């Protein structure tokens, strides 16, 4: 049984924990898009770990974790994670982590350009992490990118850098009046990084196909969330890759017919990092309550997340573009203590109502949420292990969401630890 797990909102839905939870049942875990602009926070037996590139399943024994061709990777960050995992003995063999030779490499000039662009935009900035993700994907599409295969072959790396670096240096000098990068230093540094990563690199398409042929189970792990998808998100306030389920096939080299389940992850409320439209955002005490109780601070950037009520229009949009087969609701425990809980069931735009996300950014910024109200609960639910033992108002809230979306919710999360997960079925 092969599954995709992805976010249905603007990212930070708690996918890392869910991937970790379901990895125990799988043979391989594949990361298929994004870069180290994503961060997965895991709490295992009270100990917190943060991963940016390596799939969360690495903390389980006898699992193969794969970084697919759709990922853009920063070799320095990746090696930091590898060394961190070696120290805690989570990574004991190169066989546990395999990297696609076709994945593109984030270079220092990508990060430099990313940061300079954001600074130049001022108040019109997109809110990128400045990690070079967008410029790296640009080079991929314009066919001047450096891939992992180039990184581990110094002669190819040297040849490509001689063509690319003069153009990049000229770009930052003329447009931003900044000093360019040294070819010698850059080549030597990245050739050394390639040498360190080489033992982990292979044709992962063939590897994944061998798992499929041998009836092994594969979990495909997405980064960010559907509303940050470059095509289907709140453009231009989106990430630089496709975050939807269809890209699991493109970003890993597997046929779409090999996917059996598509599981969406949603918080019991909504958050967003950076700029862009956010119809249910709460700039009041309730928003602050959600932020503090939910520890809503980015695991990658440390930035505080904007918080608001659950938006079913956003999740319904995700349901359509991903073909979701089920939903998992996370951070249900954060809502404990609220007397009243609101859920957005539609939008009002001028004098009309809609249950769809408009493509136009001007319309998105003018949307007014239409709310349905639910009674809250006071009980601490973080140690409850059975759905029927949750407060009645809590159960009604979950079932109402399930009914409105006509999508089965088969699990809810009541805390950050992998043990704090309740199976509803």
N, C-alpha and C positions, 0 to 999 in steps of 0.2 A: 504494500500500500504506500503510494507516494503522495506526499502532502506539501502544499504551499502554506506558509504562515506569513501574513503581512498586515500592515497597519491600515485602518480604515479612516483615520482622521489626519492630523498634520504631524504624525510621528509621535514618538515618546509614549506609545500606548502600553508599554510593558511587554514588548515582543521578546526581549531577551530572556525574561523569566519563563515565558510560555515555550519558547524554543528549547530552553534548558529542560523544562518539564517533560516535553514530548520527545526529546532526544534519547531518553532512556529506552524508548520503544523502537528506535530507528537504527539503521546500520551506517548511514552517511548523512551529513548535514552540509548543504551547499549554500553559500552566500552568492547571490546572483547579480547584485548591482550596488551602486553607491561607492562611497569611500570612507575615509576616517572622519567624515563630517557626521557620521552616525555613531551613536554610543549605546551599548547595551549594558545595563546595570544588573548584576545578579547578586542575590543574597543567599548563600548556602550555609546552613547551620550558623546563621548570625554574622557571617563574614562576607563583606561586600567586595565584588570584583567588577571592573569596568573593562569591556572589550570594545574596540572600534572597528576592527577588520576581521578577526578570527571568529568563526561561528561559535555561538554559546555552547554548543554540544561538546566542546573540547574538554569540559570538566567531567565528562563521562568516560569511563574506560571502554576500550575496544570499539571506539567510533572513529570513522574517517571524516575529517572536516576539510571541506574543499572551498577554495576561493575561486569563483568562476571567472570566465572571460569578460563578463559584464561589469566587473568591479574595476575601479581605478584605485591603485594602491600606492601608498607612500612607503617606500622600502625602509626608511628610518623608523617610522611608527610601527610597521609590521615586525621588524626585528626587536624593537622594544617589547612588544607584546609576547613574542616568542621567548625572549629571555626572562620575562616576568613569569610566564607559564612554566618554564623550566625550573625556576627557583622554587615554585610551589609543587613541583613534580606532577603537574597536570599534563605536561608535554614531555614524553619520555622517548619518543621516536619520531623520525621524519615521516614515517608512514601515517601518523595521526593527522598530519597537516599537508595537504597537497594544493599547489598553486598553479592555476592555468598559465601556460606559456603565452596565451593570447591576451591576457589582461594587460591593460595600459598602465604606465608608470607615471605617477605625479612627480614632476621635476621641480627644483627650486624656482625656476622662472614662472612656473604655473602659480605658485603661492605668491610670488612677488606681484604678478599681474593682477591676481584676484584681489589682493589687499589694496593696491594702488587704485584700481577701478572703484572699489567701494568708497574709498576716501574721497575720490573726485566727485562722486555722485552726491555727497553730503546728505541732505534730508531726503533725497530720492533713492537712497541706497536700498538694495533688495534685502539685506540682512544675512549675507552669506557668512560662513564660518571662517572664511579667509584661508582655507586649507588647500586651495588650488584645484578643487574638484571640477568646477565649471570650465576653466581654461584647459584642463586635461581632456575633458570630453570634447571640447572644441577641436583640439588637435587630432583626436581620434576621428571625428567626422570629416575633418579637412585632410585626412590621410597624411599627417605629418607627426603622428604620435610615436612614442617609444614604448615598445611592449616588453613584457618580462623576458621574452625570448631574446630580445636585443640586449637587455640588461645583463644576462648571464653569458653573453658572447662579446667580450671586449672589442673585438675588431668591428663588429656590427654597431656597437654603441658609439665607438669613436667616429665611424663613418656618418652615422645619423646626426650626432652632435655637431659635427663640422658643418652640416647643412642647416640645421635648425637654430643653433645658438646665435650666429650673427644676426639673423632676422629678429630674434627675441630681444637681443641687446639693443638693436637699433630702435625697436618698438618702445622700450622703456626710456631710452635716452631722449628720443624726439618728442614723445607724447607726454612723458611725466618728468623729464629732466633728471632722471636717476641713472646712477652708474650701473653698467651691465655686469655680467658674471664672467669669471675667469674660466676659459675652456679647460685649462690644465687641472685646476682644482676640482672642477665639476666632474670631469672624466675620471680622475683618479678616485674620487669619493664614491661615485656610483658604480664603477667597475668593482671596487671593493665590496660594496653592498650586494652587487650581483653575485659575487663569489660566495658570500655567506648564505644567500637565498637559494643558490643552485640546487642543493640537495632536496629541496621541497618542490621543485618545479617538474611538471610533466604535462602530457596531453590529457587534460582532465575530461575532455569529451569522451575519449576512449575509456577512461576509468569509470565514469558514470554509466556508460553503456554496459560495461562489464557487470556492474552492480545490478542493472535492470535484467540482463540476461540470466543472472544467477538468482533472480527473484528476491533480491535484497530490497529493503525499504529505505526510501530517501526523503529527507525533509529539506525543502527549499525555503531559505530564510531571506525575507526582504528587509530592506532598511528604509527609514523614514516612513511616510504614510501616503495613502492614495491622493489626498488633497495637495501633496507636494509633487505629484507626477508632472513631468514636463509637458505632457499632452492633456491630461485630464484634471490637473490641479488648478489652483487659483493663480493662473499665469498673469503676470510674470513673477509673482512671489512664490516660486517653486524651486525644487532642486534641479540638477542638470541631467537626471536620468529618468527612465521609466520605472516607477515603483509598483506598477500593477502586475497582476498575476501572469499576464501574457509574456512579460519580460523574463520570467523564470526560465522559459524555453530558450529565448535568445541569449540570455546572460549565462547560461550553463552548457548549452549545446545538447539539449534533450528535446525530443519531440513532444508536442502538446498532448498527444494521445497517451503519454506515459503518466500524466497527472490524474490522480484519483479524487483528491479532496482539496478544496481551497478554503482555508480557515482565516476569517477576519478577526483582528484584535481591536477592541474599542474600550476606552476608559468609560467609566460610569459618568464622567463629565468630559469636558473638552479642554485641551491646551494647545498652545501654539508658541513657537519660539521665533523671534524675528518679526519683521514687518509683514504687512499684508492684511487683507480683510478677514474679519473674525466676527460673524454676526451675533454670537451669543456671549461675547466677552463681558466679563463683570469687573468693572473698575470701582468696586465697593468692598465692604467688609466681608461679604460672602466670597468674592474672588480671592481676597487675601486669606480667608479661612481655608479655601481649597489649596492655595499655594503652599501655605505653611504646613497644613496637615498632610498633604500629599507629597511634601518635599519636592516641589516642582522647580527644580533648578537643573539645567542641562548637564548631562554627564560628559559631554564633549566640550562645551564652552563655559559652563558654570553660570550662564545667563539665566535669570529668573524667567519662568514661562508665564505667558499670559493665560489666564484661566477663565472658564465660562461654563454654562450649562451644557448638558448633552444635546447634540444637534443630530436629530435623526435624518434630516435632509442630506447632510454630509455623509452619513453612513449608508443611506439608501443609494446615493450616487456611487459610493464604493461597491455596494452590492451589485450594481448594474455593470460597472466597467471591469470588475474582477470575476464575476460569476461565482460569488461566495456560496459555499454549501453549508456553512455554519458560522457561528459567532462565539467568541469568548469575551466576557466582560471583566475588565480588570479594575482594581482600586475601588471596589464597592465599599470597602471599609472607610474610605475617606469621607463618604457622605453621612456617616453616623454623626449624630448631634445636630443635624439641620432639621428644623421644624417643618420646613416645606422644601420640596425639590421640584425644579422645573425642567421640562423637556421640550425642546423646540420641535414642532411637528410640521412647520411650514414657514414661509416668509411672506411678508407684505412688501411689495415694491410699487411705490406710488399708490394707486388705488386698487391694484390687482394682487391676488394671492397666488403663490406657486409652491410646489413641492420639488422643484428642480433647481440645480445650481446654474445660474447664468454664466455664459462664457466671458461676457464683457466685464472688465475690471471696475468700470464706473458703476455698473449695476450692482456688482458684488458689494461694493463699499456702501451702497444705499439701502441694502436689505434690512428689514426690521423683523425680528423673529416672532413667530406666533407660538405661544407657550401653552402647554398643558401642565397642570399642577398635580403633584402627588404628595401625600402626607409622609413626613420623614420618620426617623426612628432614633432613639437615644442610645440603644444598647451597643456595647463594644462587640463587634462580630469577628474580630481578628483571630480568635481561637476556635471558632465554630468549624466543624468538619463535615456537616451534613446540611443540605439545602433546606430540608424540612424544619431544621432547628433555627434557621434565621428568623428574625422578627417578621411578623405577617406583612407589615408595610414594605419591608425589604423584598420579600418574595413577590408581592404584588407588583412592585416596581420592575423587577426583572421580567416577569411574565408579560407585563404590559408592553415592554420594549420588544419582546419576542413576537407578540401578536401584531404590533404595528408594522414591524418590518416583514412579517411572515417569513421569518428566518429562525431556525432553531438555535437557542443559546444552550450549549451543552456543558459549560463550565464557567464559574465565576472565581475571581481572585479576591481574597480578603486580607492580603498582606504581601510584603515583598519577598518572603522566603518561599523557596520551591515547595515547601510543605503546606503553605497557606493557599491551597487551591481546592475548590469544591466541585465535584462532579455532579451535575444535575440529572443526568440520564440514569 
